[in-house]
Amino acid sequence: MVGGVQTLSARLAGELARRGNQVRVLARGRTEDRDVDNDVAPAQVRRVSWKPLIWPIFAGEIIRDRPEVVLLTHRADFLRPALAARRLGMPCIVVVHGNEVYASPRKNELIAALSRTDGVIAVSRYTLGRLQEMGLRARHMVAIPNGVSFENYGPPEDGDIVRGELGLEGKKVILSVGRLNAVKGFDTVVRALPQIIREVPDAVYCIVGGGPEAIPLWALAKELGVEERVIFTGEVPLGELGRGEHAYYQACDVFAMPSRNNPEMGQVEALGIAHLEAGACGKPVVGGRSGGTSEAVADGESGILVEPERPDEVANAIVRILSSPGLAEEMGANGRRRAEVRTWSKVAEGYESVLKEVVGG
């Protein structure tokens, strides 16, 4: 499974190319990232081998191609090749997710470098506000939230495939999707499970994804005596999540990802694509009252926002939704309507506007 950064890069490149722009993607050649290449089409992709000092290679490729504009979507650490291109007369715009700046020991240096670019696009209003508080002053600054791909999601009936394979018929399924790291708050959901199971005896927690927290999460579930109620599916390739045997969104009754907020440690949910994806599939969402999550989840409308360090709040929110089919259906429908204005086509339209403004001076 690839993360939000790779998803943004792939979807955006593909949509910009389909809108008639000539797009060339320069990316690292990691095997785990290659399952996004189909989503980049019709844009061209060139992958370069990973090396500790990869930025001179990127700079050389950019200088050789001499594009009208450089759009940097991955990491602020790659500002050096972008700024090198700018010195040669090629404008550069940087997409910032936030954590790559907050967690950096060189955050002041990065803010200064970002301020020298031609534009900064933040993935949420929260992220843009934080960067401006830190002193960001670029020529163009705008927030354009990430999107969702409705064409990736199969019909609701696909969820029956997953339920059948995992033995979840008749169960109340709680779902989390994402990289298993500390920021996502999956551990808080596990801590909430004993209370949830007491009030909803047929509840099961399904975690889709891989990452450094997998073993600690399993150990926590065992410590709390709920390991038989937690299912780890492992990673799912981009483009397969949401249909067929990987229709996990359709199989769940509620999506839960109470992301936590610790900017100084780089632990911030800038927006939360998975929250939007769950909403696009008509599922109610329990999210953390932190970062940019409120831009993806309307509290009391498409889901419930909770304090991410409060297992009791998480449990109460999940139990409320699982115990109220009418509320769950209403929230799911509202989430889908909110997601319908967040398609990648609309996101690409916003990016295209910024690119034209920068190139046109």
C-alpha positions in Angstrom: 0.0 0.0 0.0 1.3 3.4 -0.9 0.7 6.5 1.2 -1.1 9.8 0.7 2.0 11.5 -1.0 2.3 8.8 -3.7 -1.5 8.8 -4.2 -1.5 12.6 -4.7 1.4 12.4 -7.1 -0.1 9.6 -9.2 -3.7 10.9 -9.4 -2.7 14.5 -10.0 -0.2 13.7 -12.8 -2.7 11.5 -14.6 -5.5 14.1 -14.3 -3.3 17.0 -15.5 -2.2 14.9 -18.5 -5.8 14.0 -19.3 -6.6 17.7 -19.3 -4.2 18.2 -22.2 -1.0 19.1 -20.4 2.3 17.5 -21.2 3.3 15.9 -17.9 6.5 14.0 -17.1 6.9 12.4 -13.7 10.3 12.0 -12.2 10.2 9.5 -9.3 12.4 7.2 -7.3 12.6 3.6 -8.5 11.4 1.8 -5.4 9.6 -1.5 -6.2 6.8 -0.7 -3.7 5.9 2.5 -5.5 5.5 0.9 -9.0 1.9 -0.1 -8.5 0.9 3.6 -8.9 2.3 3.8 -12.4 -0.9 2.8 -14.1 -2.7 5.7 -12.3 -0.1 8.2 -13.7 -1.1 7.4 -17.4 -1.2 9.1 -19.8 1.6 11.1 -18.1 5.1 9.8 -18.7 7.1 8.3 -15.8 10.8 8.1 -15.4 12.2 6.3 -12.3 15.7 6.7 -11.1 17.5 4.3 -8.8 17.5 5.2 -5.1 20.8 6.6 -3.8 21.6 8.5 -0.6 22.4 11.7 -2.5 19.6 11.4 -5.1 18.9 15.1 -5.3 21.7 15.9 -7.8 20.2 13.3 -10.1 16.8 14.9 -9.9 18.4 18.3 -10.5 20.2 17.0 -13.6 17.0 15.5 -15.0 15.0 18.7 -14.4 17.7 20.9 -16.0 18.0 18.5 -19.0 14.2 18.5 -19.6 13.8 22.3 -19.0 10.0 22.1 -18.3 7.8 25.2 -18.3 7.2 24.7 -14.6 8.4 22.2 -11.9 5.8 20.8 -9.5 7.4 19.2 -6.5 4.9 16.9 -4.8 7.0 14.6 -2.6 9.4 16.0 0.0 10.6 19.4 1.1 14.1 17.8 1.2 14.1 17.9 -2.6 13.9 21.7 -2.6 17.5 21.9 -3.7 16.9 20.6 -7.3 13.7 22.7 -7.6 15.5 25.9 -6.5 18.3 25.0 -8.9 15.8 24.8 -11.7 14.3 28.2 -10.6 17.7 29.8 -10.8 17.8 28.7 -14.4 14.6 30.4 -15.2 12.2 27.5 -14.6 9.4 28.3 -12.1 8.8 25.8 -9.3 5.8 25.1 -7.1 6.0 22.9 -4.0 3.2 20.8 -2.6 3.5 20.7 1.2 1.8 18.1 3.4 3.2 19.5 6.7 4.9 16.7 8.5 8.1 17.0 6.4 8.5 20.5 7.7 7.2 20.2 11.3 9.4 17.2 12.1 12.6 18.6 10.4 15.4 19.8 12.5 15.9 22.3 9.7 12.4 23.6 9.7 13.4 27.3 9.7 15.7 26.6 6.7 12.9 24.8 4.9 10.4 27.7 5.5 13.0 30.1 4.1 13.6 27.9 1.1 9.8 27.5 0.5 9.5 31.3 0.6 11.9 31.5 -2.3 9.8 29.3 -4.6 7.2 30.6 -7.0 4.3 29.0 -5.1 3.3 26.7 -2.3 0.2 24.5 -2.4 -0.8 23.1 1.0 -3.0 20.0 1.1 -5.3 21.6 3.7 -6.2 24.9 5.1 -4.8 23.7 8.4 -1.4 23.0 6.8 -1.3 26.4 5.1 -2.2 28.2 8.3 0.5 26.4 10.2 3.1 27.2 7.6 2.1 30.9 7.6 2.4 30.9 11.4 6.0 29.6 10.9 6.8 32.5 8.6 6.1 31.2 5.1 5.9 34.0 2.6 5.8 32.7 -1.0 4.6 34.5 -4.1 1.6 32.2 -4.4 0.1 30.4 -1.4 -3.1 28.3 -1.6 -4.7 25.3 0.0 -6.0 22.6 -2.4 -7.3 19.5 -0.5 -6.6 16.1 -2.0 -9.3 14.2 -3.8 -11.0 10.8 -4.2 -11.4 8.5 -7.2 -15.0 7.3 -7.4 -14.2 5.0 -10.3 -12.0 2.9 -7.9 -14.9 1.8 -5.8 -17.1 -1.1 -6.6 -20.8 -1.5 -5.6 -21.9 -2.0 -2.0 -22.4 -5.7 -2.8 -18.6 -6.1 -3.1 -18.4 -5.8 0.6 -20.1 -9.2 0.9 -17.0 -10.7 -0.8 -14.7 -9.4 2.0 -17.1 -10.4 4.7 -17.3 -13.9 3.4 -13.6 -14.3 3.0 -12.9 -13.0 6.5 -15.8 -14.7 8.2 -17.5 -11.4 9.1 -21.1 -12.3 8.2 -23.4 -10.9 10.9 -20.6 -8.9 12.5 -20.4 -5.1 13.1 -17.2 -4.2 11.3 -15.0 -1.3 12.4 -12.4 -0.4 9.7 -9.1 1.5 9.7 -7.0 2.0 6.5 -3.6 3.5 6.3 0.1 3.2 7.1 0.5 1.7 10.6 2.3 4.6 12.3 1.7 6.5 15.6 0.0 9.5 14.0 -3.1 7.5 12.8 -4.4 6.6 16.3 -5.1 3.0 15.6 -3.8 2.2 19.0 -6.6 4.3 20.5 -9.2 2.2 18.7 -7.6 -1.0 20.0 -7.7 0.5 23.6 -11.4 1.4 23.0 -12.3 -2.2 21.9 -13.0 -3.7 25.4 -15.7 -1.0 26.0 -17.0 -1.4 22.4 -17.3 -5.2 22.7 -19.1 -4.9 26.0 -21.8 -2.7 24.4 -21.7 -4.2 20.9 -20.8 -7.9 21.4 -20.5 -8.7 17.7 -18.0 -5.9 17.0 -14.8 -6.7 15.0 -11.9 -4.4 14.2 -10.3 -4.7 10.7 -7.0 -2.9 10.1 -5.8 -2.5 6.4 -2.2 -1.5 5.9 1.3 -2.1 7.0 4.0 -0.2 8.8 6.2 0.0 11.9 3.2 -0.2 14.4 1.9 -3.5 13.2 3.6 -5.6 15.9 3.0 -3.2 18.7 -0.7 -3.0 17.8 -1.0 -6.8 17.8 0.8 -6.9 21.2 -1.5 -4.3 22.6 -4.6 -6.2 21.4 -3.2 -9.3 23.1 -2.5 -7.5 26.3 -6.1 -6.2 26.4 -7.5 -9.6 25.5 -9.1 -8.6 22.3 -6.7 -10.1 19.8 -9.4 -12.4 18.4 -11.4 -9.4 17.5 -8.7 -7.6 15.5 -7.9 -8.6 11.9 -4.7 -7.4 10.2 -5.0 -7.7 6.4 -1.6 -6.4 5.5 -1.0 -4.0 2.6 -3.3 -3.5 -0.4 -2.1 -2.0 -3.7 -3.3 1.4 -4.7 -6.3 1.1 -7.1 -7.5 -2.3 -5.6 -8.7 -0.9 -2.3 -12.5 -0.5 -2.6 -13.4 -3.2 -5.0 -13.6 -7.0 -5.4 -11.7 -8.9 -2.8 -10.3 -5.7 -1.4 -13.7 -3.9 -0.9 -12.9 -3.2 2.7 -14.7 0.1 2.8 -17.9 -1.5 1.5 -17.6 -4.2 4.1 -17.4 -2.0 7.1 -20.1 -0.4 9.3 -18.0 2.5 10.5 -14.6 3.8 9.5 -12.4 4.9 12.4 -9.1 6.8 12.3 -8.7 9.1 15.3 -5.4 10.7 14.1 -3.4 12.6 16.8 -1.7 15.9 16.6 1.9 16.6 17.7 3.4 19.0 15.1 6.7 19.2 16.9 7.2 15.4 16.4 5.8 15.6 12.9 2.7 13.8 14.0 -0.1 15.6 12.2 -2.9 14.4 9.9 -2.8 17.1 7.2 -6.1 16.1 5.8 -6.8 12.3 5.7 -7.5 10.8 2.2 -8.8 7.6 3.9 -11.5 9.7 5.7 -12.6 11.0 2.3 -12.5 7.5 0.7 -14.7 6.1 3.4 -17.1 8.9 2.9 -17.1 8.4 -0.9 -18.2 4.8 -0.2 -21.1 6.1 2.0 -19.6 5.1 5.4 -19.8 7.1 8.6 -16.4 8.2 10.0 -14.9 8.6 13.4 -11.9 10.9 13.2 -9.5 12.7 15.5 -10.2 16.3 16.5 -6.7 17.3 15.2 -4.9 18.6 12.2 -6.9 19.0 9.0 -9.3 16.1 9.8 -12.2 18.5 10.3 -11.8 19.5 6.6 -12.5 15.8 5.6 -15.1 15.0 8.3 -18.0 17.3 9.2 -18.5 16.7 12.9 -22.1 15.5 13.5 -22.9 15.5 9.8 -20.7 13.0 8.0 -19.1 11.5 11.2 -18.0 12.2 14.7 -14.7 13.9 15.8 -13.2 12.8 19.0 -10.1 13.5 21.2 -7.5 11.1 19.8 -6.0 10.2 23.2 -9.4 9.4 24.7 -10.3 5.7 24.2 -13.6 6.3 25.9 -14.6 9.0 23.5 -13.6 6.8 20.6 -15.7 3.9 22.0 -18.7 6.1 22.7 -18.7 7.5 19.1 -18.3 4.1 17.5 -21.0 2.5 19.7 -23.3 5.4 18.9 -23.0 4.8 15.2 -23.1 1.0 15.4 -26.2 1.1 17.5 -28.1 3.6 15.3 -28.5 2.3 11.7 -30.5 5.4 10.8 -27.7 7.7 12.0 -25.0 5.7 10.2 -27.0 5.8 6.9 -27.5 9.5 7.2 -23.9 10.2 8.0 -22.7 8.0 5.2 -24.9 9.7 2.7 -23.6 13.1 3.8 -20.0 11.9 3.5 -20.6 10.8 0.0 -22.1 14.2 -1.0 -19.1 15.9 0.5 -16.7 13.6 -1.4 -18.4 14.3 -4.7 -17.0 17.8 -4.8 -13.5 16.4 -4.1 -12.8 14.4 -7.2 -9.3 14.3 -8.6 -10.6 16.0 -11.7 -11.7 19.0 -9.7 -8.4 18.9 -7.7 -6.4 19.0 -11.0 -8.5 21.9 -12.1 -7.3 23.9 -9.1 -3.7 22.9 -9.6 -3.9 23.8 -13.3 -5.1 27.3 -12.4 -2.2 27.9 -10.1 0.3 26.5 -12.6 -1.0 28.8 -15.4 -0.9 31.8 -13.0 2.7 31.1 -12.1 3.9 30.4 -15.7 2.0 33.5 -16.9 3.7 35.6 -14.3 
